[in-house]
Amino acid sequence: MGTYPKEMQESIERVEATRPARLSTKPARLTLEEQEALLRGFHPDYRAEGKRRLKVGASWGEPVPHELADLLEAYPLLEPGALDVSKPDHDVDVLVIGGGGAGTVAALWAHASGVPAERILIATKLRHGDSNSIMAQGGIQAADKPHDSPAVHYLDVLGGGHFTNDPTLVRALVEDAPEIIRWHEDLGVMYDKSPDGTMSTIHGGGTSRKRMHSAKDYTGLEILRVLRDEARSQGIPVLEFSPAVELLTDGERQVVGAVLWNLETSEYTVVRAKATVLATGGWGRLHIQGFPTTNHYGATADGLVLAYRAGAKIRDLDAVQYHPTGAAYPDQLVGLLITEKVRGMDAQPLNRRGELFVHPLEPRDVESAAFIRECAPPEKGGRGLGVVTPTGMVGVWLDTPMVDMIHGKGTFQRALSSIHRMYVRFDIDPTREPILVYPTLHYQNGGVVIDEHGWTGIAGLYAAGEVEGGVHGKNRLMGNSLLDYNVFGRRAGIAAASWAKRAAPGSPTLSHVERYVGELESAGVPPTRKAPLLLPEYRGERALARMVDLL
Amino acid sequence: MNEVTVFIMGKGYRVPAGLTIMKAMEYAGYRLARGCGCRGGYCGACATVYRLPGDYKLYADLACQTTVRDGMYIAQLPFTPAERPTYALENLTPDGKTLLALFPELARCVACNTCTKACPQKLEVMDAVQAALRGDIRQVAELTFDCVSCGLCTMRCPAEISHHHVWQLARRLNGAYLTPRAEHVKTRVEEIAAGKFREELDKLVTMTKDELVAAYKARQIEA
């Protein structure tokens, strides 16, 4: 191998030199006070210049990143008066916006609660399943082992979220968790198990019990493709390449469906629905503070924009999750996720000198702050001990060869096959050489305010998965997002089905959008900004500069 | 800047060396909707075929995981039409005939191995087809666990097998019927239903922050 450039190779020799001593080292975890100091000093959320307070809407005054504020304080893509929304193209009981994990689970449980399949519609921006859910690698938490309990899980979630979470939502999360795993077993999810059926579970950052269930390092893919296959078996209709661009309301602040836009033909579609479940995922593709992201192409915060215009409240959106271990080398992989499971299986983070500088499994925000401190130059208060790549990226080592040294030859390739495959493609063998990592934008900790049934407080509107907030407070622990979308997707699906049975929706209108535009004008928001974003802009600058719209 | 020439559907563009096929297309001015999903090698949306100059082979790979090379001829597959039969898992039995009954075209496999060569995940696709023919569901499930359903094998298959749908069913049969259930999960679900943790959780949700911090600090960490 030896594909690393010479300067990086020299640092790898230091890593190898310190390895024998480190193999028997168990570093201490930080105290809550030490964590707090690290976060204040180095976590990007604590840079005041990164965010501003909202000037309009139901959560007026809330601080959010500029990148999101620019979308919430923005005008509609569709001129509300320019289209006729009174004659729906589809008339359903439950409209699910988003075809990732939360949306698919919500549709399945709306169906299980008595809504006929043909009275449900999943509308999604890309293909059914293209989502952050499918990219999750490491695992899903559930307190189902004898020495564990939902109460211990509860404390871990609260501590990870710095005690800012909504207690009612956390309770729902931990109490439903074992039932979700049981449901997955029924559906045929291939969890990692011992021959007798006992779940193989390990630690995640900030857990006090080994409760991380996995399916190799394709946990998200395995769960989602099973759910999607079940939705296909149930015959639930799906409209692909049809993102929602606006919710519809009936003039009485009740949500009664959405306007979709066909990404390929540019025509709009009006869907009238008795209940609408927002399951649009997160915001990674906003590249907050310029960070690369682990997120899928469609993660552009559309759901937040739509719900906020309809009057929904938001919370904890000042808290951005940077995953500590995004790939930092080679360039083709920059920003992609290296699952926390690698550290769960004892790989250590090291600086340029091969020194272990933080416990490998602190909560994600703390671990990320420690990486940033290690790499930041001394004039910015950092230690300046990162490894610099030929293209100027900086990162710390993740000592991946330790996995096989501790757990036996072949473990890495078996348990972490997607990571192994990713690096071998670029001639790096992670079982022989460490890999370079740096924090990457990973998750939207906050979101739309919901109750324990996924209800947003607006008649007819439910939310589930990454788009909602409160479950994780200001910082989510590993393995709780797959759990979140299952628990709250299920709850929102059941509640939406129940509401659809008793709802009396009026005619669809865009009156809430007109009202919101009035608020924007009063607040002096420049008319140039439009939202939702739908897709990030990655076209080359030269091509963009010469582009003209002729046809 | 070090550049290479790539031919996107036959038309040449100069792009920086080292980009992935996906980023090269974007650099050239394409705004992707089809052919782009997770951008990390998990969703299978960006199935791509390409040729290299002076080489007769048709290569297949994921656009988000493949670096461009000079002279590469690229075409993305926006969609793979594939037949998925109707079934309900709860009505199926995990026996040797189930896969073949639902996917009779499996028997048309001529063992040409084109599927294996087309697989961007480097799976032993043809071995999985043969295992399916033998009715060895567990082996199909294990061989295809890392499949991202990109459809490249299906598009290249002379027997016209819809591989990813076969694999999906095999994995579900394996997970639901051929793997022992976790007894501890069943036990915990029953304990929760019986209210075993209700009182403790009732207390936790009403605790003040100071009480929660004290309880959090007092947790025992499993070694």
Interface residues (C-beta under 8 A of the other chain):
Chain A: R29 L32 L126 R127 G129 D130 S131 N132 I134 M135 A142 A143 D144 K145 P146 H147 S149 P150 A151 V152 Y154 L155 D156 L158 G159 F163 P167 T168 V170 R171 V174 E175 P178 E179 I181 R182 E185 D186 L187 G188 V189 M190 Y191 K193 P195 D196 G197 T198 M199 H203 S208 R209 K210 A215 K216 Y218 G220 L221 E222 R225 V226 D229 E230 R232 S233 F241 L263 E264 T294 H296 Y297 D331 Q332 L336 L337 S417 S418 R421 M422 R425 L535 Y538 R539 G540 A543 L544 M547
Chain B: G18 L19 T20 K23 E26 Y27 A28 G29 Y30 R31 L32 A33 R34 C36 G37 C38 R39 G40 G41 Y42 C43 A45 Q65 T67 R84 T86 Y87 A88 L89 Q121 K122 A141 F145 D146 V148 S149 Q168 L169 R171 R172 L173 N174 G175 A176 Y177 T179 P180 R181 A182 E183 H184 V185 K186 T187 R188 V189 I192 F197 E200 L201 L204 V205 T206 K209 L212 V213 A215 Y216 K217 R219 Q220 I221 E222
